[in-house]
């Protein structure tokens, strides 16, 4: 697992052996969510949520708003394509 971003206690990871389409896992404490990136233009979209509150999900989406290009680049670096 590659941690590609840490912010406000959230850890954003991409698993090297994971499936397409491009997506990231967000982990904090005992919670995890999976967001599809929809590279290159976005917007990122929640696909699965395990225990994050709506407030947490809004915070995560705000973090992603300015970092979609970076996250797509990291996905391509790990998987070869978005």
C-alpha positions as CSV (number, residue, x, y, z in Angstrom):
1,X,0.0,0.0,0.0
2,X,1.3,3.4,-0.9
3,X,0.3,6.4,1.2
4,X,0.0,9.2,-1.3
5,X,-1.4,12.0,0.9
6,X,-1.8,12.8,4.6
7,X,-4.0,15.7,5.7
8,X,-6.1,16.5,8.8
9,X,-5.6,13.0,10.1
10,X,-6.8,11.3,6.9
11,X,-4.5,9.0,5.1
12,X,-5.0,8.5,1.4
13,X,-3.7,5.3,0.0
14,X,-3.4,3.5,-3.4
15,X,-2.9,-0.3,-3.3
16,X,-0.4,-1.4,-6.0
17,X,-2.3,-4.6,-6.7
18,X,-5.7,-3.0,-6.8
19,X,-8.2,-2.9,-9.6
20,X,-9.3,-0.2,-12.1
21,X,-10.9,2.3,-12.5
22,X,-8.6,4.8,-10.7
23,X,-9.6,5.2,-7.0
24,X,-8.2,5.8,-3.6
25,X,-8.9,4.6,-0.1
26,X,-9.1,7.1,2.7
27,X,-8.4,5.8,6.2
28,X,-8.7,7.5,9.6
29,X,-8.8,5.6,12.9
30,X,-11.4,2.8,12.4
31,X,-13.0,4.4,9.3
32,X,-12.4,3.8,5.6
33,X,-13.9,5.1,2.4
34,X,-13.3,4.5,-1.3
35,X,-13.5,7.3,-3.8
36,X,-13.4,6.9,-7.6
37,X,-11.2,9.6,-9.1
38,X,-12.7,9.8,-12.6
39,X,-9.4,10.9,-14.0
40,X,-8.4,13.2,-15.4
41,X,-11.3,15.7,-15.0
42,X,-13.1,14.3,-11.9
43,X,-15.0,14.9,-9.8
44,X,-14.0,12.3,-7.3
45,X,-17.0,10.4,-6.1
46,X,-17.7,8.3,-3.0
47,X,-18.1,4.6,-3.9
48,X,-18.0,2.9,-0.5
49,X,-18.1,4.2,3.1
50,X,-17.3,2.4,6.3
51,X,-18.0,4.5,9.3
52,X,-17.1,8.0,8.2
53,X,-19.7,10.7,9.2
54,X,-21.2,13.0,6.6
55,X,-19.0,15.8,8.0
56,X,-15.9,13.7,7.5
57,X,-16.9,12.9,3.9
58,X,-17.4,16.6,3.1
59,X,-14.0,17.4,4.6
60,X,-12.4,14.6,2.4
61,X,-14.2,15.9,-0.7
62,X,-12.8,19.4,0.0
63,X,-9.3,18.0,0.4
64,X,-9.7,16.2,-3.0
65,X,-11.0,19.3,-4.7
66,X,-7.5,20.8,-5.0
67,X,-5.6,17.6,-5.4
68,X,-7.3,15.6,-8.1
69,X,-4.5,16.1,-10.6
70,X,-1.9,14.9,-8.1
71,X,-4.0,11.8,-7.1
72,X,-4.4,10.9,-10.8
73,X,-0.7,11.3,-11.3
74,X,0.0,9.0,-8.4
75,X,-2.5,6.4,-9.7
76,X,-0.7,6.4,-13.1
77,X,2.7,6.2,-11.4
78,X,1.6,3.1,-9.6
79,X,-0.7,1.4,-12.1
80,X,0.5,2.8,-15.5
81,X,-2.8,4.3,-16.5
82,X,-6.0,6.0,-15.2
